[in-house]
Each structure stands twice: as C-alpha cells, then as structure tokens.
Amino acid sequence: MTIITVNTTKGRLSLEQRRKLAETLTDAVLVPEVGQFAPPARVGFQVHFVERESDMMAIGGRLLADAGPEADVMVIDVAVMDGDWRQEVRTEVIERLLAAMADACGLAEPSPAWWVNFRVIDEGSWGSRGGVLSVLPLLDTGVFTEEKAKAIRAHLGA
C-alpha cells in the first residue's frame, strides 16, 4: 500500500495533468519499491490531489494570496509500507516524483518550493479490509523482483 498526496493551490493542476500524474507518480514509487515495472501492483497505490485556496497556504511567512503567482508551492507526501527503503532508494523515489511533477507541469525542472515528505509506515501499522496489513504476503505474488523480496525480508527479519 502506498499513498501519495499532492497538496497544491486551487486550480494549479488541470484535469489532464492530474490524469497524467495519477499514473506517473504511481510508477515513480512503484518501480523502485518492487524493483521493476509491474502494472498489476498499481492497485496498491492511491494518489490524492488536495487543493487549497491561496489564502490557506503560506511560504516565507506570507500567504500565497499575497505572494503572487511566482510562488509555486507544492507538497508531495508519500507514505509507504515498511520495506527496502535504503537512502539510495528514497533518493530515487524523491527524484522520480519531482521529475514527474515537472514533466506534467511542462517545466524543465521542479520549483524550489516543491517539497517531498517521504514516510515509512512501520510493519503492522497499515489497516484495511477490517484488519492489519503486512508487506510479507505480497512478496510471494511475483510483483517484487527476487532481489527486492530478499532485501525486504532481511530488513524485516522475516
């Protein structure tokens, strides 16, 4: 299970941009997480787009409503199940997320006011379907590469 939440000012992203981002942000996390491009794994990903009025966000101590259109503020929050999230894997995910955002927004590079929060949810701390979920049963689905499954098992001591 992975949840990606994109927080922006109201109207910042068009419907077409959100459609594109629903796929590209999913894959930006999915590929490093499972070790390969695996479309069947997409079902475990959610992307949420949260829009706020410009007077409900601030940067540098100023409301965006007062800062002008050049203040392109965005926060991408990523919550993932515990697994193989070594620093180099987290770095790859963050870079892929920012690149996907820039591409969808038609920019050569991400805005310096776009920030990514990467959070790992401890094993046994996800809930769905009336109970607690674990990454361990997912390792035998064939979605994860053998190398990733081994790294996750080693990380979790399983």
Buried (B, 14 or more C-beta within 10 A) or exposed (E): BBBBBBBBBEEBBEEEBBEBBBBBBBBBBBBBBBBBEBEEBBEBBEBEBEBBEBEEBBEEEEBBBEBEEEBBBBBBBBBBBBBBBEEEBBEBBBBBBBBBBBBBBEEEEBBEBBBBEBEBBEBEEBEEEEEEBBBBEBBEEEBBEEEBBEBBBEBBEE
